[in-house]
Amino acid sequence: MGWEGKDELLASGIISIPINLPWTPFNCGIKASNLIRKEPRAIIKQRKVDLAEEKASPTQDILSHMEQMEIAKSKAPGELLNWDDIQKMKYSWNVACEVLRLAPPLQGAFREVINNFIANSTHRSAEYFPEPKKFDPTRLEGDGPAPYTFVPFEGGPMMCPGKEYARLEILVFMHNLLKRFR
């Protein structure tokens, strides 16, 4: 996608002191975020042109493929999402999980270890995820990856207690974003 290295600059900018001088991590983070935003803008612009010229089918891309439009059509004006609607968003959750796999919001947790070990990111391991740099939400369908190979919310007794809340928040946000996207 052309974001190699920029996501790390953005992440270091987020956790830096907010001083916007040319040599600071904060400034590098701002520049990286601007570069990262350019690619989706170009894709959206091209998509609009293709749809206007009827070069593309409205069901050709991920925005159109998600369950969100079916759910939106089943709702009365102003009616809010309910738990059943959230449960129907399986593909949307796979998309969110694939984003979390490729670009985790947190690159690790800070804990004291009991035994020495070698740290390795399983999220980008070809052993567990064939073609690990490829964006493929279908890889999370069915049984999904092997246990403890995909852990954006940690696992076992240390699992994030807010995992289901985060899932709910992400899916509601995606629904509203896609429903209102023009």
C-alpha positions in Angstrom: 0.0 0.0 0.0 3.0 2.3 0.2 2.6 2.9 4.0 5.7 1.0 4.9 7.5 2.9 7.7 4.9 5.7 7.8 2.7 3.8 10.3 5.7 3.5 12.7 6.3 7.3 12.3 2.7 8.0 12.9 2.6 5.8 16.0 5.8 7.4 17.4 4.2 10.8 16.8 1.1 9.9 18.7 3.0 9.0 21.8 5.4 12.0 21.6 5.4 15.4 23.2 3.2 17.6 21.0 5.9 20.0 19.9 5.5 20.8 16.2 9.1 21.5 15.1 10.6 20.0 12.0 12.9 17.5 13.7 10.5 16.2 16.4 8.7 12.9 16.3 5.4 14.8 16.6 6.1 16.7 13.3 7.2 13.4 11.6 3.9 11.9 12.8 1.9 14.7 11.3 3.7 14.4 8.0 3.2 10.6 8.0 -0.5 10.9 8.7 -0.8 13.3 5.8 0.9 10.9 3.5 -1.2 8.0 4.7 -4.4 10.0 4.1 -3.4 10.7 0.5 -3.8 7.1 -0.7 -7.4 6.5 0.5 -8.4 9.9 -0.9 -7.0 8.9 -4.3 -8.9 5.6 -4.2 -12.2 7.3 -3.2 -11.7 9.9 -5.9 -11.0 7.2 -8.6 -14.0 5.2 -7.3 -16.3 8.2 -7.8 -15.0 8.7 -11.3 -15.5 5.0 -12.1 -19.0 4.9 -10.8 -19.9 8.1 -12.6 -18.6 6.7 -15.9 -20.1 3.3 -15.2 -16.7 1.6 -15.4 -17.3 0.0 -12.1 -20.2 -1.9 -10.5 -21.5 -0.6 -7.2 -20.8 -4.0 -5.7 -17.2 -4.2 -6.7 -15.4 -3.0 -3.6 -15.3 -3.6 0.1 -17.5 -0.6 0.9 -20.3 -1.9 -1.1 -19.7 -5.6 -0.1 -20.3 -5.1 3.6 -23.6 -6.0 5.3 -24.1 -2.4 6.4 -26.5 -1.4 3.6 -28.8 -4.3 4.2 -29.0 -3.4 7.9 -29.5 0.3 7.2 -32.4 -0.6 4.8 -34.1 -2.7 7.5 -34.2 0.2 9.9 -36.9 2.9 10.1 -35.6 6.5 9.9 -33.9 7.4 13.1 -34.0 3.8 14.5 -30.8 2.8 16.2 -28.9 -0.4 15.9 -29.7 -3.2 18.2 -27.7 -6.3 19.3 -29.1 -8.5 16.5 -27.9 -5.9 14.0 -24.4 -6.1 15.5 -24.4 -9.9 15.3 -25.1 -9.7 11.6 -21.9 -7.7 11.0 -19.6 -10.8 10.7 -17.8 -9.6 7.5 -17.5 -6.1 8.9 -15.8 -7.5 12.0 -13.5 -9.6 9.9 -12.5 -6.4 8.1 -11.8 -4.7 11.4 -9.8 -7.6 12.7 -7.7 -7.7 9.5 -7.0 -4.0 10.0 -6.0 -4.8 13.6 -3.8 -7.6 12.4 -2.0 -5.5 9.9 -1.8 -2.3 11.9 -2.3 -3.0 15.6 -3.1 0.2 17.5 -0.7 -0.9 20.3 2.5 -2.7 19.5 2.7 -4.5 22.8 2.0 -4.3 26.5 4.4 -3.5 29.3 4.6 -6.3 31.8 7.2 -7.9 33.9 8.1 -11.3 32.5 8.5 -14.4 34.7 10.6 -16.4 32.2 12.9 -15.3 29.4 11.4 -15.7 25.9 11.9 -14.5 22.4 9.3 -12.0 21.3 7.8 -12.5 17.8 4.8 -10.9 16.1 2.5 -13.7 15.0 0.2 -11.2 13.2 2.6 -10.9 10.4 4.0 -14.5 10.4 3.6 -16.4 7.1 3.5 -19.6 9.3 0.1 -18.5 10.6 -1.1 -16.1 8.0 -0.3 -16.9 4.4 0.7 -13.8 2.5 0.8 -11.8 5.7 1.1 -8.4 4.1 -2.0 -9.0 2.0 -5.3 -7.5 3.2 -7.7 -10.5 3.3 -10.7 -10.4 5.7 -11.8 -13.9 4.6 -8.8 -15.4 6.5 -10.7 -14.8 9.7 -13.8 -16.7 8.6 -14.8 -20.1 10.1 -12.5 -21.2 12.8 -10.1 -18.4 12.1 -6.4 -18.4 12.9 -4.8 -20.8 15.4 -5.3 -19.9 19.1 -3.1 -17.2 20.4 -1.7 -16.2 16.9 -4.2 -13.3 16.5 -4.3 -11.4 19.8 -5.1 -7.7 19.2 -6.8 -7.7 22.6 -4.3 -10.0 24.3 -5.4 -13.4 25.3 -6.1 -15.7 28.2 -6.3 -14.2 31.7 -4.7 -11.0 30.5 -7.4 -10.4 27.8 -8.6 -6.8 27.5 -11.8 -6.5 29.5 -13.0 -3.9 27.0 -12.8 -6.2 24.0 -16.5 -6.5 23.5 -17.0 -2.8 24.1 -14.3 -2.1 21.5 -16.0 -4.5 19.0 -19.4 -2.8 19.6 -17.9 0.7 19.2 -15.9 -0.3 16.0 -19.0 -1.9 14.3 -21.3 1.0 15.2 -18.7 3.5 13.9 -18.2 1.5 10.7 -22.0 1.2 10.2 -22.5 4.9 10.5 -19.5 5.8 8.4 -20.5 3.4 5.5 -24.2 4.4 5.7 -23.4 8.1 5.4 -20.5 7.8 3.0 -21.2 9.7 -0.3 
